[in-house]
Amino acid sequence: MNTHVFLITAKTNLHVGDESGSTFSVIDKAIQRDPLTQLPCINSSSLKGAIKEFCVHNTENLNIKELFGSDVDETGKTNHNDSQKGNAIFFDAKLLLMPQQNDTNLFHYITCNEVVEQMNEKIGLFNENTHYNAPQTNNGRNVQIVDTEKFSNSCSDDNLPIIARNVLENGESKNLWYEQVLPAETVFYAIIREDGDNLKNALNGKLIQIGANATIGYGYCMFNILTL
């Protein structure tokens, strides 16, 4: 089974909502976070669903059922007469680089050594002889290594954008809520395993929508294979 590591760069604001948690802050709809580190992430089920949606509508010659498994009905159940497990394995997308405002050229990236070490630990589970070194630049922007506390604070609830959303009825507000987003240019890494290179070839260099609010331009992410 082949192991592919993708860099996923949000080209627009990204909201992949955490439907399982509750919050007592001003945030009505929070983003998904890793339960151990509390850093932003994209859960594997959300990632798989977005990739499947893209592949169904934008690729040819892919065996969708073989890769992703059988569909479920509206009750969440699979027809046992047509049940098949998908061959592809999707892991959570983990935060790698956070964009930060910069007075000289709009923004730069930050990361921390612990995040890079955890990334290498996960990659090493499947490819022992591969190693990722944090780059000095990414997409032409400088990358700075900061301490773990500063990196965590950069994506805490206090520092991520919160956008007011509203539903109007005849010009009158009927439902005001506050939604947390990750800013454009946030970079994740994701591990996908498959028999062969079908998904690797189908996703590399493609723009894929992940999460909510596609109709207002949220969640459009560029997938690029990481060469280690």
C-alpha positions in Angstrom: 0.0 0.0 0.0 1.4 3.4 -1.0 1.6 6.3 1.5 1.0 9.8 0.1 1.6 13.0 2.1 -0.3 16.1 0.9 0.1 19.7 1.8 -3.4 21.3 1.9 -3.4 25.1 1.6 -6.6 27.0 2.2 -6.9 29.6 -0.5 -10.0 31.1 1.1 -11.3 31.2 4.7 -12.0 27.7 6.0 -14.6 26.5 8.4 -14.8 22.8 9.1 -17.2 22.8 12.0 -17.0 20.9 15.2 -20.5 19.5 15.6 -19.7 17.3 18.6 -18.4 19.9 21.0 -20.2 22.7 23.0 -18.9 26.2 23.8 -19.9 28.8 26.3 -18.1 31.6 24.5 -19.2 34.1 21.9 -18.4 31.5 19.2 -21.5 29.7 18.1 -19.8 27.5 15.5 -16.2 26.5 16.3 -13.7 24.8 14.1 -12.5 21.2 14.5 -9.5 20.8 16.8 -7.2 18.0 17.7 -8.4 16.6 21.1 -4.8 16.2 22.3 -3.0 19.4 21.2 -6.1 21.6 20.6 -4.5 22.8 17.3 -6.9 23.2 14.4 -7.3 20.1 12.3 -9.6 18.5 9.6 -11.1 15.3 10.9 -10.5 12.3 8.6 -14.2 11.8 8.0 -14.6 15.4 6.8 -11.5 15.2 4.6 -12.7 11.9 3.1 -16.2 13.3 2.4 -14.8 16.4 0.6 -12.4 14.3 -1.5 -15.1 11.8 -2.4 -17.4 14.7 -3.5 -14.6 16.1 -5.6 -13.8 12.8 -7.2 -17.4 11.9 -8.0 -17.9 15.1 -9.9 -14.5 15.9 -11.3 -12.7 12.7 -12.2 -13.0 9.9 -14.7 -11.8 6.3 -14.6 -11.8 6.2 -10.8 -13.6 3.3 -9.1 -15.3 5.4 -6.4 -16.8 2.5 -4.6 -13.5 0.6 -4.5 -11.7 3.7 -3.1 -14.3 5.1 -0.7 -16.6 2.1 0.1 -20.4 1.8 -0.2 -22.7 4.7 0.3 -25.0 5.0 3.3 -28.7 6.0 3.1 -30.3 8.9 4.9 -30.4 6.9 8.1 -26.7 6.3 8.1 -27.1 2.6 7.2 -25.4 0.6 4.5 -27.3 -1.9 2.3 -25.7 -5.2 3.5 -26.4 -6.7 0.0 -24.1 -4.0 -1.5 -21.6 -3.5 1.3 -18.0 -2.8 0.5 -15.2 -1.3 2.5 -13.1 1.3 0.8 -9.4 0.5 0.0 -8.2 4.1 0.7 -7.3 5.1 4.2 -7.6 8.8 5.2 -5.9 10.3 8.3 -6.7 13.6 10.0 -5.2 16.7 8.3 -2.9 18.3 10.9 -1.9 22.0 11.1 1.6 22.7 9.8 1.9 26.4 8.9 0.0 29.4 10.1 0.0 32.7 8.2 0.8 35.8 10.2 0.5 39.5 9.2 3.7 41.1 8.1 4.4 44.8 7.6 6.8 44.2 4.7 5.0 41.8 2.4 1.5 41.3 3.9 2.2 37.9 5.6 4.6 35.2 6.4 4.3 31.7 7.9 5.1 30.3 11.3 5.5 26.8 12.6 7.2 25.1 15.6 9.6 22.3 16.0 7.2 20.1 17.9 4.7 20.2 15.1 7.4 19.2 12.6 8.5 16.4 14.9 5.0 15.0 15.2 4.6 15.2 11.5 7.8 13.1 11.0 6.7 10.7 13.6 3.4 10.0 11.8 5.1 9.7 8.4 7.7 7.4 9.9 4.9 4.9 10.9 4.6 4.0 7.2 7.8 5.3 5.6 10.7 4.8 7.9 13.4 6.3 5.7 11.6 9.6 4.9 12.0 12.9 6.8 10.4 16.4 6.4 12.5 19.5 7.2 10.6 22.7 7.8 11.3 24.9 4.7 12.7 28.4 5.0 10.0 29.5 2.5 6.6 28.3 1.4 4.9 29.6 -1.8 7.5 32.4 -1.8 6.8 33.5 1.8 9.2 33.3 4.7 8.7 30.5 7.3 9.7 31.3 10.8 10.2 28.7 13.5 8.7 29.9 16.8 8.3 28.3 20.2 5.3 26.0 20.8 3.5 28.4 23.0 3.6 31.2 20.4 2.4 28.8 17.7 -0.5 27.5 19.8 -1.5 31.0 20.7 -1.6 32.0 17.0 -4.5 29.7 16.4 -6.3 30.0 19.8 -9.9 31.1 20.0 -8.7 34.5 21.0 -6.6 35.0 17.8 -8.6 33.3 15.1 -11.1 35.4 13.1 -14.7 35.2 14.2 -17.2 36.3 11.5 -20.8 37.4 12.2 -23.4 35.5 10.0 -27.0 36.5 9.7 -30.3 35.4 8.2 -32.6 38.2 7.0 -36.3 37.9 6.5 -37.8 41.0 4.8 -34.8 43.0 5.9 -35.2 41.9 9.5 -32.5 39.8 11.3 -33.9 36.4 12.2 -30.8 34.4 13.2 -27.5 36.0 14.1 -24.6 33.7 14.9 -20.8 33.9 15.2 -18.6 31.5 13.2 -14.9 30.8 13.7 -12.7 30.5 10.6 -9.1 29.7 9.7 -7.7 32.4 7.5 -6.7 31.8 3.8 -3.2 30.5 3.4 -3.3 28.2 6.4 -1.4 25.0 5.6 -2.2 21.4 6.8 -0.6 18.1 6.0 -2.6 14.9 5.4 -1.6 11.3 5.0 -3.6 9.2 2.6 -2.8 5.5 1.9 -4.1 3.6 -1.1 -3.3 0.7 -3.4 -1.5 2.4 -6.2 -1.5 6.1 -7.1 -5.0 6.8 -8.3 -5.9 9.3 -5.6 -2.5 10.8 -5.7 -2.8 11.6 -9.4 -6.4 12.7 -9.1 -5.8 15.2 -6.3 -2.4 16.6 -6.9 -2.5 20.2 -8.0 -6.3 20.4 -7.6 -8.6 22.9 -5.8 -11.0 21.1 -3.6 -13.8 22.5 -1.4 -13.7 21.4 2.2 -16.2 22.2 5.0 -19.2 24.5 5.1 -20.2 27.6 3.2 -19.1 26.7 -0.3 -21.6 29.2 -1.8 -19.9 32.1 -0.1 -16.4 31.0 -1.1 -15.2 29.2 2.0 -13.0 26.2 2.1 -11.4 26.2 -1.3 -8.1 24.3 -0.7 -5.2 23.5 -3.0 -3.8 19.9 -2.7 -0.1 19.3 -3.5 1.8 16.1 -3.0 4.8 16.5 -0.7 8.0 15.0 -2.1 10.1 13.7 0.8 
